[in-house]
Amino acid sequence: MTDHDDFHSNVRRPRRPRPSVGQLLGHVLFALVVISGLVGALLLAGPALDVEHQAPPQAPEAATNP
């Protein structure tokens, strides 16, 4: 066993620099765009997914006339 196998560093990693105000605003804006896109998709898809108000499917003309 060599000497460097038991060595544990007591040097801490440097802290990550704090994001600037512009970066924070960019992250918030991106999150708002993604969330508003998901909400908009749900609002637009809601009427199409509503089963209660859909007209019953019509049979083709060949199926109704023997």
C-alpha distances in whole Angstrom, upper triangle without the diagonal:
4,7,9,7,9,12,15,18,21,23,26,27,31,33,35,39,42,44,47,50,51,48,49,52,51,49,52,54,52,52,56,56,54,56,59,59,58,61,63,62,63,66,67,66,68,71,70,68,71,72,75,77,77,80,80,79,82,83,84,88,88,86,89,92,92
4,6,6,8,10,13,16,19,21,24,25,28,31,33,37,40,42,45,49,49,46,47,51,50,48,51,53,51,51,55,55,54,55,59,58,57,60,63,62,62,66,67,66,67,71,70,68,71,73,76,78,77,80,80,80,83,84,84,88,88,87,90,93,93
4,6,6,7,11,13,16,18,21,23,26,29,31,34,38,40,43,47,48,45,46,49,48,46,49,52,50,50,54,55,53,54,58,58,57,60,62,61,62,65,67,66,67,71,70,68,71,73,76,78,77,81,81,80,84,84,85,89,89,88,91,94,94
4,5,5,9,11,14,15,18,20,23,26,28,31,34,37,40,43,44,41,42,46,45,43,46,48,46,46,50,51,49,51,54,54,53,56,59,58,59,62,63,62,64,68,67,65,68,70,73,74,74,77,78,77,80,81,82,86,86,85,88,91,91
4,6,8,11,15,17,19,20,24,26,28,32,35,37,40,43,44,41,42,46,45,42,45,48,46,45,49,50,48,50,53,53,52,55,57,56,57,60,62,61,62,66,65,63,66,67,70,72,72,75,75,75,78,79,80,84,84,83,85,88,89
4,6,10,13,15,18,19,23,26,28,31,34,37,40,43,44,41,42,45,45,43,45,48,46,46,49,51,49,50,53,53,52,55,58,57,57,61,62,61,63,66,66,64,66,68,71,73,73,76,76,76,79,80,81,85,85,84,86,90,90
4,6,9,12,14,16,20,23,25,28,31,34,37,40,42,39,39,43,42,40,43,46,44,44,47,49,47,48,52,52,51,54,56,56,56,59,61,60,62,65,65,63,66,68,70,72,72,75,76,76,79,80,81,85,85,84,86,90,90
4,6,9,11,13,17,19,22,25,28,31,34,37,39,36,36,40,39,37,40,43,41,41,44,46,44,45,49,49,48,50,53,53,53,56,58,57,59,62,62,60,63,65,67,69,69,73,73,73,76,78,79,83,83,82,84,87,88
4,5,8,10,14,16,19,22,25,28,31,34,36,33,33,37,37,35,38,40,39,39,42,44,42,44,47,47,47,49,52,52,52,55,57,57,58,62,61,60,62,64,67,69,69,72,73,73,76,78,79,82,83,82,84,87,88
4,6,10,12,15,18,21,24,27,30,33,35,32,32,36,36,34,37,40,39,38,42,43,42,43,47,47,47,49,52,52,52,55,57,57,58,61,61,60,62,64,67,69,69,72,73,73,77,78,79,83,84,83,85,88,89
4,7,9,12,15,18,21,24,27,30,32,29,30,33,33,32,34,37,36,36,39,41,40,41,44,45,45,47,50,50,51,53,55,55,56,60,60,58,61,63,66,67,68,71,72,72,75,77,78,82,83,82,84,87,88
4,6,9,12,15,17,21,23,27,28,26,26,30,30,28,31,34,33,33,36,38,37,38,41,42,41,43,46,46,47,50,51,51,53,56,56,55,57,60,62,64,64,68,69,69,72,74,75,79,80,79,81,84,85
4,6,9,12,15,18,21,24,25,23,23,27,27,25,28,31,30,30,33,35,34,35,38,39,39,41,43,44,44,47,49,49,50,54,54,52,55,57,60,61,62,65,66,66,69,71,72,76,77,76,78,81,83
4,6,9,12,15,18,21,23,20,21,25,25,23,26,29,28,28,31,33,33,34,37,38,38,40,42,43,44,46,48,48,50,53,53,52,55,57,60,61,61,65,66,66,69,71,72,76,77,76,78,81,83
4,6,9,12,15,18,20,17,18,21,22,20,23,25,25,25,28,30,30,31,34,35,35,37,39,40,41,43,45,45,46,50,50,49,52,55,57,58,58,62,63,64,67,69,70,73,75,74,76,79,81
4,6,9,12,15,17,14,15,18,18,17,19,22,22,22,25,27,26,28,30,31,32,34,36,37,38,40,42,42,44,47,47,46,49,52,54,55,55,59,61,61,64,66,67,70,72,71,73,76,78
4,6,9,12,14,12,13,16,17,16,18,21,21,21,24,26,26,27,30,31,32,34,35,37,38,40,41,42,44,47,47,47,49,52,55,55,56,59,61,61,64,66,67,71,72,72,73,76,78
4,6,9,11,10,10,13,14,13,15,18,18,19,21,23,24,25,27,29,29,31,33,34,35,37,39,40,41,45,45,45,47,50,52,53,53,57,59,59,62,65,66,69,71,70,72,75,77
4,7,8,6,6,10,10,10,12,15,15,16,18,20,21,22,24,25,27,28,30,31,33,34,36,37,38,42,42,42,44,48,50,50,51,54,56,56,59,62,63,66,68,67,69,72,74
4,5,5,6,9,10,11,12,14,15,17,18,20,21,23,24,26,27,29,30,32,33,35,36,38,39,42,43,43,45,49,51,51,51,55,57,57,60,63,64,67,69,68,70,73,75
4,5,5,6,9,10,11,12,14,15,16,18,20,21,22,24,26,27,28,30,32,32,34,36,37,40,41,41,43,47,49,49,49,53,55,56,59,61,62,65,67,67,68,71,74
4,5,5,6,9,10,10,12,14,15,16,18,20,21,22,24,26,26,28,30,31,32,34,36,39,40,40,42,46,47,47,48,51,54,54,57,59,60,63,65,65,66,69,72
4,5,5,6,9,10,10,12,14,15,17,18,20,21,23,24,25,27,29,30,31,33,35,38,38,38,41,44,46,46,47,50,52,52,55,58,59,62,64,63,65,68,70
4,5,5,6,9,10,11,12,14,16,17,18,20,21,22,24,26,27,28,30,32,33,36,37,37,39,42,44,44,45,49,51,51,54,57,58,61,63,62,64,67,69
4,5,5,6,8,10,10,12,14,15,16,18,20,21,22,24,26,26,28,30,31,34,35,35,37,41,43,43,43,47,49,50,53,55,56,59,61,61,62,65,68
4,5,5,6,9,10,11,12,14,15,16,19,20,21,23,24,26,27,28,30,33,34,34,36,40,42,42,42,46,48,48,51,53,54,57,59,59,60,63,66
4,5,5,6,9,10,11,12,14,15,17,18,20,21,23,24,26,27,29,32,32,32,35,38,40,40,41,44,46,46,50,52,53,56,58,57,59,62,64
4,5,5,6,9,10,11,12,14,15,16,18,20,21,22,24,26,27,30,31,31,33,36,38,38,39,43,45,45,48,51,52,55,57,57,58,61,64
4,5,5,6,9,10,10,12,14,15,16,18,20,21,22,24,26,28,29,30,32,35,37,37,38,41,43,44,47,49,50,53,55,55,56,59,62
4,5,5,6,9,10,11,13,14,15,17,19,20,21,23,24,27,28,28,30,34,36,36,36,40,42,42,45,47,48,51,53,53,54,57,60
4,5,5,6,8,10,11,12,14,15,17,18,20,21,23,26,26,26,28,32,34,34,35,38,40,41,44,46,47,51,53,52,53,56,59
4,5,5,6,8,10,10,12,14,15,16,18,20,21,24,25,25,27,30,32,32,33,37,39,39,42,45,46,50,52,51,52,55,58
4,6,5,6,9,10,10,12,14,15,16,18,20,23,23,24,26,29,32,31,32,35,37,38,40,43,44,47,49,49,50,53,56
4,6,5,6,9,10,11,13,14,15,16,18,21,22,22,24,28,30,30,30,34,36,36,39,41,42,46,48,47,48,51,54
4,5,5,6,9,10,11,12,14,15,16,20,21,20,22,26,28,28,29,32,34,35,38,41,42,45,47,47,48,51,53
4,5,5,6,8,10,10,12,14,15,18,19,19,21,25,27,27,27,31,33,34,37,40,41,44,46,46,46,50,52
4,5,5,6,9,10,10,12,14,17,17,18,20,24,26,26,26,29,31,32,34,37,38,41,43,43,44,47,50
4,5,5,6,9,10,10,12,15,16,16,18,21,24,24,24,28,30,30,33,36,37,40,42,41,43,46,48
4,5,5,6,9,10,10,14,15,15,17,20,22,22,23,26,29,30,33,36,37,40,43,42,42,46,48
4,5,5,6,8,10,12,13,14,16,20,22,21,22,25,27,28,31,34,35,38,41,40,41,44,47
4,5,5,6,8,11,11,12,14,18,20,20,20,23,25,26,29,31,33,36,38,37,38,41,44
4,6,5,6,9,10,10,12,15,17,18,18,22,24,24,28,31,32,35,38,37,37,41,43
4,6,5,8,10,10,12,15,17,16,17,21,23,24,27,31,32,35,38,37,37,41,43
4,6,7,8,10,11,15,17,16,16,19,22,22,25,28,29,32,35,34,35,38,41
4,6,5,6,9,12,15,14,14,17,19,20,23,26,27,30,33,32,33,36,38
4,5,5,6,10,12,12,12,16,18,20,23,26,28,31,33,32,33,36,39
4,5,5,9,10,9,9,13,16,17,20,23,25,28,31,30,30,33,36
4,6,8,11,10,9,12,14,15,18,21,23,26,28,27,28,31,34
4,6,9,10,9,13,14,15,19,21,23,27,29,27,28,32,34
4,6,6,7,11,13,15,18,21,24,27,29,27,28,31,34
4,6,6,9,10,12,16,18,21,24,26,24,25,28,31
4,6,9,10,13,16,19,22,25,27,25,25,29,31
4,7,9,12,15,18,21,24,26,25,24,28,30
4,6,9,12,15,18,20,23,21,21,25,27
4,6,8,12,15,17,20,18,18,21,24
4,6,9,13,15,18,16,15,19,21
4,7,9,12,15,13,13,17,19
4,6,9,11,10,10,13,16
4,6,8,6,7,10,13
4,6,5,7,9,12
4,5,5,6,10
4,6,5,7
4,6,7
4,6
4
